[in-house]
Amino acid sequence: MEEIINLKLLEHLEETYKKLVFFYPHEQLFQDYLEKARKSINKLRRDLIRSAI
């Protein structure tokens, strides 16, 4: 259950960073954070799938 909540929070964070990157495309910091959020989401999804099997 905790993993699902974390996943939803990370997805919301990803959407926020997408908007920031859209409005500030020259700002590398937001792009870096977006990439980190995406990596964390993918890792958490893989872990959830593995635990479900």
Gaussian input, Z-matrix of N, CA and C with variables (Angstrom, degrees):
# hf/3-21g

backbone

0 1
 N
 C     1     B1
 C     2     B2     1     A1
 N     3     B3     2     A2     1     D1
 C     4     B4     3     A3     2     D2
 C     5     B5     4     A4     3     D3
 N     6     B6     5     A5     4     D4
 C     7     B7     6     A6     5     D5
 C     8     B8     7     A7     6     D6
 N     9     B9     8     A8     7     D7
 C    10    B10     9     A9     8     D8
 C    11    B11    10    A10     9     D9
 N    12    B12    11    A11    10    D10
 C    13    B13    12    A12    11    D11
 C    14    B14    13    A13    12    D12
 N    15    B15    14    A14    13    D13
 C    16    B16    15    A15    14    D14
 C    17    B17    16    A16    15    D15
 N    18    B18    17    A17    16    D16
 C    19    B19    18    A18    17    D17
 C    20    B20    19    A19    18    D18
 N    21    B21    20    A20    19    D19
 C    22    B22    21    A21    20    D20
 C    23    B23    22    A22    21    D21
 N    24    B24    23    A23    22    D22
 C    25    B25    24    A24    23    D23
 C    26    B26    25    A25    24    D24
 N    27    B27    26    A26    25    D25
 C    28    B28    27    A27    26    D26
 C    29    B29    28    A28    27    D27
 N    30    B30    29    A29    28    D28
 C    31    B31    30    A30    29    D29
 C    32    B32    31    A31    30    D30
 N    33    B33    32    A32    31    D31
 C    34    B34    33    A33    32    D32
 C    35    B35    34    A34    33    D33
 N    36    B36    35    A35    34    D34
 C    37    B37    36    A36    35    D35
 C    38    B38    37    A37    36    D36
 N    39    B39    38    A38    37    D37
 C    40    B40    39    A39    38    D38
 C    41    B41    40    A40    39    D39
 N    42    B42    41    A41    40    D40
 C    43    B43    42    A42    41    D41
 C    44    B44    43    A43    42    D42
 N    45    B45    44    A44    43    D43
 C    46    B46    45    A45    44    D44
 C    47    B47    46    A46    45    D45
 N    48    B48    47    A47    46    D46
 C    49    B49    48    A48    47    D47
 C    50    B50    49    A49    48    D48
 N    51    B51    50    A50    49    D49
 C    52    B52    51    A51    50    D50
 C    53    B53    52    A52    51    D51
 N    54    B54    53    A53    52    D52
 C    55    B55    54    A54    53    D53
 C    56    B56    55    A55    54    D54
 N    57    B57    56    A56    55    D55
 C    58    B58    57    A57    56    D56
 C    59    B59    58    A58    57    D57
 N    60    B60    59    A59    58    D58
 C    61    B61    60    A60    59    D59
 C    62    B62    61    A61    60    D60
 N    63    B63    62    A62    61    D61
 C    64    B64    63    A63    62    D62
 C    65    B65    64    A64    63    D63
 N    66    B66    65    A65    64    D64
 C    67    B67    66    A66    65    D65
 C    68    B68    67    A67    66    D66
 N    69    B69    68    A68    67    D67
 C    70    B70    69    A69    68    D68
 C    71    B71    70    A70    69    D69
 N    72    B72    71    A71    70    D70
 C    73    B73    72    A72    71    D71
 C    74    B74    73    A73    72    D72
 N    75    B75    74    A74    73    D73
 C    76    B76    75    A75    74    D74
 C    77    B77    76    A76    75    D75
 N    78    B78    77    A77    76    D76
 C    79    B79    78    A78    77    D77
 C    80    B80    79    A79    78    D78
 N    81    B81    80    A80    79    D79
 C    82    B82    81    A81    80    D80
 C    83    B83    82    A82    81    D81
 N    84    B84    83    A83    82    D82
 C    85    B85    84    A84    83    D83
 C    86    B86    85    A85    84    D84
 N    87    B87    86    A86    85    D85
 C    88    B88    87    A87    86    D86
 C    89    B89    88    A88    87    D87
 N    90    B90    89    A89    88    D88
 C    91    B91    90    A90    89    D89
 C    92    B92    91    A91    90    D90
 N    93    B93    92    A92    91    D91
 C    94    B94    93    A93    92    D92
 C    95    B95    94    A94    93    D93
 N    96    B96    95    A95    94    D94
 C    97    B97    96    A96    95    D95
 C    98    B98    97    A97    96    D96
 N    99    B99    98    A98    97    D97
 C   100   B100    99    A99    98    D98
 C   101   B101   100   A100    99    D99
 N   102   B102   101   A101   100   D100
 C   103   B103   102   A102   101   D101
 C   104   B104   103   A103   102   D102
 N   105   B105   104   A104   103   D103
 C   106   B106   105   A105   104   D104
 C   107   B107   106   A106   105   D105
 N   108   B108   107   A107   106   D106
 C   109   B109   108   A108   107   D107
 C   110   B110   109   A109   108   D108
 N   111   B111   110   A110   109   D109
 C   112   B112   111   A111   110   D110
 C   113   B113   112   A112   111   D111
 N   114   B114   113   A113   112   D112
 C   115   B115   114   A114   113   D113
 C   116   B116   115   A115   114   D114
 N   117   B117   116   A116   115   D115
 C   118   B118   117   A117   116   D116
 C   119   B119   118   A118   117   D117
 N   120   B120   119   A119   118   D118
 C   121   B121   120   A120   119   D119
 C   122   B122   121   A121   120   D120
 N   123   B123   122   A122   121   D121
 C   124   B124   123   A123   122   D122
 C   125   B125   124   A124   123   D123
 N   126   B126   125   A125   124   D124
 C   127   B127   126   A126   125   D125
 C   128   B128   127   A127   126   D126
 N   129   B129   128   A128   127   D127
 C   130   B130   129   A129   128   D128
 C   131   B131   130   A130   129   D129
 N   132   B132   131   A131   130   D130
 C   133   B133   132   A132   131   D131
 C   134   B134   133   A133   132   D132
 N   135   B135   134   A134   133   D133
 C   136   B136   135   A135   134   D134
 C   137   B137   136   A136   135   D135
 N   138   B138   137   A137   136   D136
 C   139   B139   138   A138   137   D137
 C   140   B140   139   A139   138   D138
 N   141   B141   140   A140   139   D139
 C   142   B142   141   A141   140   D140
 C   143   B143   142   A142   141   D141
 N   144   B144   143   A143   142   D142
 C   145   B145   144   A144   143   D143
 C   146   B146   145   A145   144   D144
 N   147   B147   146   A146   145   D145
 C   148   B148   147   A147   146   D146
 C   149   B149   148   A148   147   D147
 N   150   B150   149   A149   148   D148
 C   151   B151   150   A150   149   D149
 C   152   B152   151   A151   150   D150
 N   153   B153   152   A152   151   D151
 C   154   B154   153   A153   152   D152
 C   155   B155   154   A154   153   D153
 N   156   B156   155   A155   154   D154
 C   157   B157   156   A156   155   D155
 C   158   B158   157   A157   156   D156

   B1=1.4539
   B2=1.5349
   B3=1.3199
   B4=1.4609
   B5=1.5243
   B6=1.3332
   B7=1.4548
   B8=1.5212
   B9=1.3270
   B10=1.4681
   B11=1.5309
   B12=1.3212
   B13=1.4646
   B14=1.5229
   B15=1.3344
   B16=1.4654
   B17=1.5219
   B18=1.3228
   B19=1.4612
   B20=1.5256
   B21=1.3196
   B22=1.4715
   B23=1.5305
   B24=1.3306
   B25=1.4600
   B26=1.5238
   B27=1.3221
   B28=1.4621
   B29=1.5229
   B30=1.3284
   B31=1.4630
   B32=1.5284
   B33=1.3343
   B34=1.4640
   B35=1.5298
   B36=1.3192
   B37=1.4595
   B38=1.5240
   B39=1.3295
   B40=1.4618
   B41=1.5272
   B42=1.3219
   B43=1.4686
   B44=1.5315
   B45=1.3163
   B46=1.4649
   B47=1.5212
   B48=1.3304
   B49=1.4662
   B50=1.5233
   B51=1.3219
   B52=1.4727
   B53=1.5274
   B54=1.3259
   B55=1.4675
   B56=1.5235
   B57=1.3297
   B58=1.4601
   B59=1.5260
   B60=1.3347
   B61=1.4642
   B62=1.5273
   B63=1.3293
   B64=1.4596
   B65=1.5340
   B66=1.3376
   B67=1.4618
   B68=1.5259
   B69=1.3281
   B70=1.4714
   B71=1.5273
   B72=1.3314
   B73=1.4697
   B74=1.5288
   B75=1.3143
   B76=1.4642
   B77=1.5292
   B78=1.3260
   B79=1.4620
   B80=1.5277
   B81=1.3177
   B82=1.4663
   B83=1.5276
   B84=1.3232
   B85=1.4564
   B86=1.5263
   B87=1.3334
   B88=1.4585
   B89=1.5255
   B90=1.3189
   B91=1.4634
   B92=1.5230
   B93=1.3274
   B94=1.4639
   B95=1.5243
   B96=1.3338
   B97=1.4648
   B98=1.5237
   B99=1.3254
   B100=1.4613
   B101=1.5243
   B102=1.3153
   B103=1.4678
   B104=1.5293
   B105=1.3192
   B106=1.4721
   B107=1.5281
   B108=1.3224
   B109=1.4644
   B110=1.5224
   B111=1.3180
   B112=1.4689
   B113=1.5243
   B114=1.3271
   B115=1.4663
   B116=1.5246
   B117=1.3179
   B118=1.4625
   B119=1.5248
   B120=1.3213
   B121=1.4670
   B122=1.5196
   B123=1.3200
   B124=1.4654
   B125=1.5189
   B126=1.3219
   B127=1.4608
   B128=1.5260
   B129=1.3194
   B130=1.4583
   B131=1.5237
   B132=1.3232
   B133=1.4685
   B134=1.5225
   B135=1.3405
   B136=1.4720
   B137=1.5253
   B138=1.3238
   B139=1.4627
   B140=1.5264
   B141=1.3270
   B142=1.4652
   B143=1.5236
   B144=1.3227
   B145=1.4680
   B146=1.5171
   B147=1.3259
   B148=1.4695
   B149=1.5175
   B150=1.3167
   B151=1.4645
   B152=1.5271
   B153=1.3292
   B154=1.4647
   B155=1.5216
   B156=1.3192
   B157=1.4720
   B158=1.4982
   A1=111.10
   A2=115.92
   A3=120.38
   A4=111.28
   A5=116.53
   A6=120.07
   A7=111.48
   A8=116.34
   A9=120.57
   A10=110.25
   A11=116.18
   A12=120.08
   A13=110.03
   A14=116.20
   A15=119.89
   A16=111.11
   A17=116.54
   A18=120.65
   A19=110.61
   A20=117.09
   A21=120.50
   A22=111.08
   A23=116.55
   A24=119.62
   A25=111.30
   A26=116.81
   A27=120.46
   A28=111.42
   A29=117.07
   A30=119.91
   A31=110.75
   A32=116.29
   A33=119.84
   A34=110.23
   A35=116.30
   A36=121.07
   A37=111.08
   A38=116.33
   A39=120.89
   A40=110.63
   A41=116.96
   A42=120.51
   A43=111.15
   A44=116.24
   A45=120.38
   A46=110.65
   A47=116.66
   A48=120.07
   A49=111.55
   A50=118.07
   A51=120.34
   A52=110.15
   A53=115.71
   A54=119.77
   A55=111.12
   A56=116.37
   A57=119.78
   A58=111.40
   A59=116.64
   A60=120.51
   A61=109.99
   A62=116.80
   A63=120.45
   A64=110.91
   A65=116.52
   A66=120.33
   A67=113.18
   A68=116.54
   A69=120.85
   A70=109.54
   A71=117.72
   A72=120.17
   A73=113.58
   A74=117.58
   A75=121.20
   A76=112.31
   A77=117.61
   A78=122.23
   A79=110.18
   A80=116.87
   A81=122.65
   A82=112.01
   A83=117.51
   A84=121.28
   A85=111.41
   A86=117.41
   A87=120.99
   A88=111.07
   A89=116.82
   A90=120.46
   A91=110.76
   A92=116.95
   A93=120.96
   A94=111.13
   A95=116.34
   A96=119.86
   A97=111.48
   A98=116.81
   A99=120.60
   A100=110.07
   A101=116.92
   A102=121.30
   A103=110.85
   A104=117.35
   A105=120.76
   A106=110.74
   A107=116.61
   A108=120.09
   A109=110.32
   A110=117.46
   A111=121.00
   A112=111.43
   A113=117.13
   A114=120.47
   A115=110.85
   A116=116.54
   A117=120.46
   A118=111.18
   A119=116.75
   A120=121.17
   A121=110.15
   A122=116.78
   A123=120.10
   A124=111.64
   A125=117.27
   A126=121.10
   A127=110.53
   A128=116.67
   A129=120.70
   A130=111.09
   A131=117.44
   A132=120.45
   A133=111.13
   A134=117.07
   A135=120.50
   A136=110.65
   A137=116.44
   A138=120.41
   A139=111.31
   A140=116.87
   A141=120.24
   A142=111.29
   A143=116.66
   A144=120.55
   A145=110.19
   A146=116.60
   A147=120.27
   A148=111.70
   A149=117.69
   A150=120.25
   A151=111.52
   A152=117.17
   A153=120.53
   A154=112.01
   A155=116.48
   A156=120.45
   A157=110.62
   D1=-43.04
   D2=179.63
   D3=-61.95
   D4=-36.96
   D5=179.77
   D6=-64.46
   D7=-37.13
   D8=179.96
   D9=-66.67
   D10=-40.67
   D11=177.65
   D12=-63.85
   D13=-44.06
   D14=177.92
   D15=-61.03
   D16=-39.86
   D17=179.17
   D18=-62.58
   D19=-44.19
   D20=179.29
   D21=-63.50
   D22=-40.41
   D23=178.04
   D24=-64.52
   D25=-41.97
   D26=178.42
   D27=-65.64
   D28=-38.53
   D29=177.92
   D30=-64.29
   D31=-39.35
   D32=177.16
   D33=-65.13
   D34=-41.71
   D35=177.25
   D36=-62.15
   D37=-40.03
   D38=177.70
   D39=-60.34
   D40=-44.28
   D41=179.16
   D42=-62.27
   D43=-39.63
   D44=178.36
   D45=-62.83
   D46=-45.27
   D47=179.88
   D48=-67.82
   D49=-32.36
   D50=175.33
   D51=-60.42
   D52=-43.02
   D53=179.45
   D54=-65.92
   D55=-42.16
   D56=179.22
   D57=-63.64
   D58=-41.15
   D59=178.31
   D60=-64.74
   D61=-36.97
   D62=179.17
   D63=-63.67
   D64=-45.24
   D65=-176.94
   D66=-81.96
   D67=-23.32
   D68=179.58
   D69=-130.18
   D70=67.82
   D71=-174.97
   D72=-65.08
   D73=-22.23
   D74=-179.05
   D75=-80.98
   D76=-11.43
   D77=-175.34
   D78=-86.46
   D79=102.97
   D80=-176.48
   D81=-65.69
   D82=-30.62
   D83=-178.15
   D84=-58.54
   D85=-44.32
   D86=179.77
   D87=-66.25
   D88=-37.91
   D89=177.86
   D90=-64.79
   D91=-39.70
   D92=177.84
   D93=-64.19
   D94=-44.41
   D95=179.04
   D96=-64.91
   D97=-37.26
   D98=177.61
   D99=-61.99
   D100=-44.22
   D101=178.99
   D102=-63.22
   D103=-41.05
   D104=178.34
   D105=-64.85
   D106=-40.88
   D107=178.76
   D108=-63.48
   D109=-42.31
   D110=179.10
   D111=-63.50
   D112=-41.09
   D113=178.23
   D114=-63.83
   D115=-41.51
   D116=179.39
   D117=-65.42
   D118=-40.13
   D119=178.28
   D120=-62.82
   D121=-46.51
   D122=-179.87
   D123=-62.34
   D124=-41.56
   D125=179.40
   D126=-64.09
   D127=-44.73
   D128=-179.47
   D129=-65.12
   D130=-39.28
   D131=177.08
   D132=-62.98
   D133=-42.70
   D134=177.64
   D135=-61.79
   D136=-42.74
   D137=179.43
   D138=-64.15
   D139=-39.70
   D140=178.31
   D141=-65.03
   D142=-40.49
   D143=179.06
   D144=-65.39
   D145=-43.42
   D146=179.39
   D147=-63.16
   D148=-39.38
   D149=-178.73
   D150=-73.12
   D151=-22.78
   D152=179.30
   D153=-78.69
   D154=-20.78
   D155=-177.45
   D156=-83.36

